[in-house]
């Protein structure tokens, strides 16, 4: 892999397979229309590398990690691994890059996420609040921010 410090994506989207439709239609597509570069693991993971290596590379090359917290997420080995890698990144950089999105009201929020402000997916201003959190989209080729 290239230098892990180089940013390629605005967002790494962490979600359980059961939440894929919402991840794609409610978050990925609207943000891409606004100019954000979303790391979609189906496209970004490099064949021949381990899933864990691909997760780490993608998370460290993203400005923000948007985690769609649902009961399925909390029972997914892959999602919990992505959350662990994100925690490690936060510890290494001393910068919070995690944006939790609560998918279900009945979802039990893990203790380590309870102190982080989150957005609920049914919030009427959901995309507006999320894009405000993300700031301007990053333009990797020019290494400058795009003005939306």
C-alpha positions as CSV (number, residue, x, y, z in Angstrom):
1,X,0.0,0.0,0.0
2,X,1.0,3.6,-0.4
3,X,1.8,5.9,2.5
4,X,-1.1,5.4,4.9
5,X,-1.0,9.1,5.8
6,X,-2.3,10.3,2.4
7,X,-5.9,11.2,2.3
8,X,-7.9,9.7,-0.6
9,X,-11.5,9.8,0.7
10,X,-13.8,12.2,2.6
11,X,-15.6,9.3,4.2
12,X,-15.2,5.7,5.0
13,X,-18.7,4.3,5.4
14,X,-18.9,1.5,7.9
15,X,-22.2,-0.5,7.9
16,X,-23.6,-3.9,8.3
17,X,-24.6,-5.7,5.1
18,X,-28.3,-5.6,6.4
19,X,-28.0,-1.8,6.2
20,X,-26.5,-1.6,2.8
21,X,-29.5,-0.1,1.0
22,X,-29.8,2.8,3.5
23,X,-26.0,3.3,3.4
24,X,-26.1,3.6,-0.4
25,X,-29.3,5.5,-0.9
26,X,-29.5,7.7,2.1
27,X,-25.8,8.5,2.6
28,X,-23.5,7.5,-0.2
29,X,-25.5,8.8,-3.2
30,X,-26.5,12.1,-1.7
31,X,-23.0,12.9,-0.5
32,X,-21.4,12.0,-3.8
33,X,-23.9,14.3,-5.5
34,X,-22.5,17.1,-3.2
35,X,-19.0,16.3,-4.3
36,X,-17.8,14.0,-1.4
37,X,-15.6,11.1,-2.2
38,X,-17.1,8.1,-0.3
39,X,-15.0,5.0,0.3
40,X,-17.3,2.1,-0.6
41,X,-15.6,-1.1,0.4
42,X,-17.0,-3.0,-2.5
43,X,-15.0,-0.7,-4.8
44,X,-12.0,0.4,-2.7
45,X,-10.8,-2.9,-1.3
46,X,-7.7,-4.2,-3.2
47,X,-7.9,-7.9,-4.2
48,X,-5.0,-10.0,-2.8
49,X,-4.8,-8.1,0.5
50,X,-6.5,-9.2,3.7
51,X,-9.8,-7.7,4.6
52,X,-8.2,-6.3,7.8
53,X,-5.4,-4.6,5.7
54,X,-8.0,-3.2,3.3
55,X,-10.1,-1.9,6.2
56,X,-7.1,-0.3,7.9
57,X,-5.8,1.3,4.7
58,X,-9.3,2.7,3.8
59,X,-9.9,4.0,7.3
60,X,-6.6,5.7,7.6
61,X,-7.0,7.3,4.1
62,X,-10.4,8.8,5.0
63,X,-10.9,12.1,6.6
64,X,-14.0,10.8,8.5
65,X,-15.4,7.4,9.4
66,X,-19.2,7.4,9.3
67,X,-20.5,4.4,11.2
68,X,-24.1,3.3,10.7
69,X,-24.9,2.0,14.2
70,X,-27.6,-0.6,14.2
71,X,-28.2,-3.9,15.9
72,X,-26.8,-5.7,12.9
73,X,-23.7,-3.4,13.1
74,X,-23.2,-4.3,16.7
75,X,-23.3,-8.0,15.8
76,X,-21.0,-7.8,12.8
77,X,-17.4,-9.0,13.2
78,X,-16.4,-6.8,10.3
79,X,-18.1,-3.6,11.7
80,X,-16.6,-4.1,15.1
81,X,-13.1,-4.6,13.6
82,X,-13.7,-1.3,11.6
83,X,-14.7,0.4,14.9
84,X,-11.5,-0.9,16.6
85,X,-9.3,0.3,13.8
86,X,-11.1,3.7,14.0
87,X,-10.4,3.8,17.8
88,X,-6.7,3.1,17.1
89,X,-6.6,5.9,14.5
90,X,-8.2,8.3,17.0
91,X,-5.6,7.4,19.6
92,X,-2.7,7.8,17.2
93,X,-3.8,11.1,15.7
94,X,-5.5,12.6,18.9
95,X,-8.3,13.7,16.5
96,X,-11.8,12.4,16.5
97,X,-12.8,11.3,13.0
98,X,-15.8,9.2,14.0
99,X,-19.3,10.3,13.1
100,X,-21.9,7.8,14.5
101,X,-25.2,7.6,12.7
102,X,-27.9,5.8,14.8
103,X,-30.0,3.7,12.5
104,X,-32.6,2.4,15.0
105,X,-34.1,3.9,18.1
106,X,-34.0,0.5,19.8
107,X,-30.3,0.2,19.1
108,X,-28.1,-0.1,22.1
109,X,-25.3,2.5,21.8
110,X,-21.9,1.1,22.9
111,X,-20.5,2.8,26.0
112,X,-17.5,4.2,24.1
113,X,-19.8,6.0,21.7
114,X,-22.2,7.4,24.3
115,X,-20.0,10.5,24.8
116,X,-19.8,11.3,21.1
117,X,-22.5,13.4,19.6
118,X,-24.4,11.4,16.9
119,X,-27.0,12.0,14.2
120,X,-30.1,9.8,13.9
121,X,-30.9,8.7,10.4
122,X,-34.5,9.8,10.7
123,X,-33.5,13.4,11.6
124,X,-35.2,15.7,9.0
125,X,-32.0,17.7,8.6
126,X,-29.8,14.5,8.4
127,X,-27.8,15.2,5.3
128,X,-27.4,18.9,6.1
129,X,-26.1,18.1,9.6
130,X,-23.8,15.4,8.2
131,X,-22.3,17.6,5.5
132,X,-21.8,20.5,8.0
133,X,-19.8,18.0,10.2
134,X,-17.8,16.9,7.2
135,X,-17.0,20.4,5.9
136,X,-16.0,21.0,2.3
137,X,-15.3,17.9,0.1
138,X,-11.6,17.1,-0.2
139,X,-10.0,17.1,-3.7
140,X,-7.2,14.5,-3.4
141,X,-5.5,15.3,-6.8
142,X,-5.0,19.0,-6.0
143,X,-4.5,18.6,-2.3
144,X,-6.9,21.5,-1.8
145,X,-10.5,21.8,-0.6
146,X,-13.3,22.2,-3.2
147,X,-15.8,25.0,-2.6
148,X,-19.3,23.7,-2.7
